[in-house]
Amino acid sequence: MTARRILIAGCGDLGTALGRKLAGEDAEVWGLRRSARSLPAPLHTLRGDLLSPLHLPGGITDAVYLATPGRYEDEAYLQTYVLGLRNLLAALRGHPVKRLVFVSSTAVYGQLDGEWVSEDSPAEPRSFSGRRMLQGEALALRSGIEATVVRFGGIYGAGRERMLRKVRGGEPCAAEPPHYTNRIHRDDCVGVLAHVLEPQTPDGIYLAVDDAPCTQCELMDYLAEQLDCPRPERVAAPRGGLRGSNKRCSNRKLKDSGYRFLYPSYREGYRALLESAAANKPSRPGSAPR
Ligand SMILES: NC(=O)c1ccc[n+]([C@@H]2O[C@H](COP(=O)([O-])OP(=O)(O)OC[C@H]3O[C@@H](n4cnc5c(N)ncnc54)[C@H](OP(=O)(O)O)[C@@H]3O)[C@@H](O)[C@H]2O)c1
């Protein structure tokens, strides 16, 4: 008998990779999204809109909420992170759900001066995006289901090459005051989600970033060196950057829970990404660049 019946609500890039990883491990997996395109076997495709009545297969034991808004606007964030989750929780009533995982982001922190933050630090977002995600977190944590919140930093990897484009395009970096970036490789995002779904991993909030928060200039200098491009010009930036936060995130709790990073820092992660591109391996064919 299959032990787990897992629903991935918002099954795109991370959800599909997670589903493929779990479906081989004594679990049946359904991926929900609006698009009619089928998910690869052995995933079951569930077509539906989180903002409309949902028809779920019976007996869901685990749910992962991974929907992403299509626009950087408050209304879209409200719909995706709050109203969609509320609707899903209603649809899950009566299911034997043992664990709910809500994917959030480090945007919930409003610290401005590059200070270190952990899961215990105040989360007082200055951006609408952070405020809506925090609302979603609260809904998940008070749902009555054992809930885990995963706060990802900036995701990079195949098909997510914004920083590489910035360096190739000769964009400057924010040097004054130093602006920190907290990153995680896409394959580690998948690994972390599988890890927090393990029954022995305690529930609660986890910051999911690699070991090496660094300044934007350090990262862009490293990429410029790897790409053989000119070192980016230094510019001044507003305190807290454009989205009102500047912090270094600690992954201690995640590592103490037993997670081992595939790419402990941006150096290994971007090197692998560039090597794979050089070997001309199409990593995510057909997907739009992020
Ligand atoms: N990008 C970053 O640096 C970053 C940082 C921190 C956290 N995160 C989080 O990481 C996750 C990123 O996941 P990802 O890369 O896998 O995103 P993705 O590839 O864009 O997948 C998101 C999926 O959600 C589905 N979706 C969106 N609205 C929906 C709705 N109303 N009903 C049903 N399905 C819906 C989309 O499919 P349809 O459009 O077909 O419905 C899509 O398949 C998100 O939770 C995001 O908040 C990202």
The ligand as an ORCA input file, in Angstrom:
! r2SCAN-3c Opt
* xyz 0 1
  N      12.074     33.100     -7.177
  C      12.648     33.285     -6.023
  O      13.795     33.725     -5.918
  C      11.863     32.937     -4.780
  C      12.347     33.374     -3.551
  C      11.673     32.984     -2.399
  C      10.542     32.168     -2.490
  N      10.073     31.789     -3.687
  C       8.895     30.893     -3.729
  O       9.303     29.716     -4.387
  C       8.209     29.176     -5.089
  C       8.644     29.152     -6.536
  O       8.131     28.036     -7.095
  P       8.438     27.678     -8.606
  O       9.718     28.228     -9.027
  O       8.171     26.246     -8.755
  O       7.316     28.570     -9.325
  P       6.638     28.294    -10.730
  O       7.477     27.435    -11.593
  O       6.190     29.631    -11.222
  O       5.351     27.439    -10.315
  C       4.265     28.002     -9.663
  C       3.045     27.203    -10.082
  O       1.897     27.730     -9.439
  C       0.816     27.562    -10.329
  N      -0.226     28.497     -9.926
  C      -0.128     29.847     -9.779
  N      -1.327     30.363     -9.446
  C      -2.181     29.317     -9.360
  C      -3.560     29.202     -9.053
  N      -4.324     30.281     -8.789
  N      -4.120     27.971     -9.047
  C      -3.393     26.873     -9.339
  N      -2.082     26.924     -9.633
  C      -1.491     28.128     -9.646
  C       1.406     27.863    -11.704
  O       0.760     27.188    -12.753
  P      -0.473     27.807    -13.609
  O      -0.076     29.201    -13.984
  O      -0.661     26.848    -14.749
  O      -1.640     27.770    -12.678
  C       2.791     27.225    -11.570
  O       2.761     25.894    -12.033
  C       7.021     30.059     -4.857
  O       6.278     29.589     -3.761
  C       7.690     31.394     -4.487
  O       6.901     32.171     -3.676
  C      10.706     32.148     -4.842
*
